[in-house]
Amino acid sequence: MASNTRNKGERHDSRDEKRPHAHVRHVRISSRKAKLMVDQVRGKGLDEALAILRLTPHAASPVLYKLLESAAANAVNNLEMDRDSLYVAEICANPGPTLKRFRPKARGSASQILKRTSHFSVVLDKR
């Protein structure tokens, strides 16, 4: 049994992500709206992607900007990578849990309001 546990740890270390990455969860932005900005920066160089996010007036831009800065800091500080050679290899906006609220309507009825959230993740890589 002990050898199985040791092998399991070695397998886990071998498939551990070696590229710098960052995640943010439960952001109060619809993933459908955030995917517009995500598609703009996918595949771009780090500095170009940050410039796009800084200059675009969209609700998801500040969140994604901060997320890219965090992934870049992970690359420089933890993996000793050169910041100038990084690009956005993978970035995605997935739907998170939905907050359900109700609004009163005419004649005593109610309608549902869906307050959607998103999970963002980004993976950087060297050119």
N, C-alpha and C positions, 0 to 999 in steps of 0.2 A: 504494500500500500504506500509506503513512504517513497519508493522509487517512482510510482505513478505521480505523486504530488510534485516531485522534483522535475520530472519530465514536463508536467503541465506548466510549471513556472518558466522553463526554458522555451517552450512553445509560445507562451504569452510574450516573452521578451523578444522573440524573433519576429513576431508579427506586429510589434509595437510600431506606431507611426513615427517615422524618422524625419518627416517634413514638419515645418512649423505650422501650427494651426491654432485657431481660437474659436470659441463658441459664445453665443449670447442667447438666452432663452426668455420666453414670456414677455416679448416686446409688444406693446399695444399698437401694432400696425398690422393691417391685413397682409398676409403673405402674397396675395395676388397683386396688391399695389407695390409691395417691396420688390417683387420679381422684376419690375421694370428697371429698377436701379441695379439689381444684381446682374441682369443681362448686359448692362452697359459696361461693367468693369471686369467681367469674366475674360481671362486670357490677356489682360493688359499688364504692362509693367507696374510695379508698385507705385512709383511716383506719379505716373499718368493716371492710375486709378484713384489715387488720393486727390489729385487735381480735379478730376471729374466730380467726385463726391463733394469736394469743398465748394464748387461753383454751381452745383445743381440745386435749385430750390424745391426739394422734395422732402417729405416727412421722414423717409428712411435714410436719407443721406448722412445726417450726423451719427446715427447709430452704426451704419456700415463704415463710416470713416474711423470711428473709435475702435471698431472691431479689427479693421486692417492695421491700424497703428499697434494694437495689442499683439497681433500675429507677427508683425515686423519686429517688435521688441522681443518676442519669444525667439525669433530666428537669430537676432543679433546677440542676445544675452545668454540664451541656453544652448544654442547649437553652433555658435561662433560663425555665422554666415555673413556674407557681405550684403549690406542693405541694397546696394546699387544693382545687384544681379538678380533680385527677387522679382517674381511675377505672380499673379493670382492664378494658381493652377485650378483650384476648385472653389466655388462659392455657391451656396444654396440658401434659399428661404423656404422653410417648411412651415405648414400650419401648426399652431400650438393649440392649447385648449381654448374653447370659446366661452366667454361669460354671457350668460343668458339673463336678460332683464325684460321687464314688462312695462308697457306704457298704456295708460287708460285711454280708451276710445269711446265713441258715442254709444249711448244706450247701455251702459254698464259692461261693455265688452273690453277686451284688452288685446294688444298686439305685442308680439315678441320682438325684442331688439337683440341682435347678436353682436357682441363686442369681441371681435376676433383678435387673436394674438399670433405671433410668429416666433420661430426658432431660426437663428442665423448661424451658419458655420462657414469658415473660410480656411483653405489650405494654401500655403505659399510654397513655391519651389524655386530652385535656381535655374536660370536660363542656360 
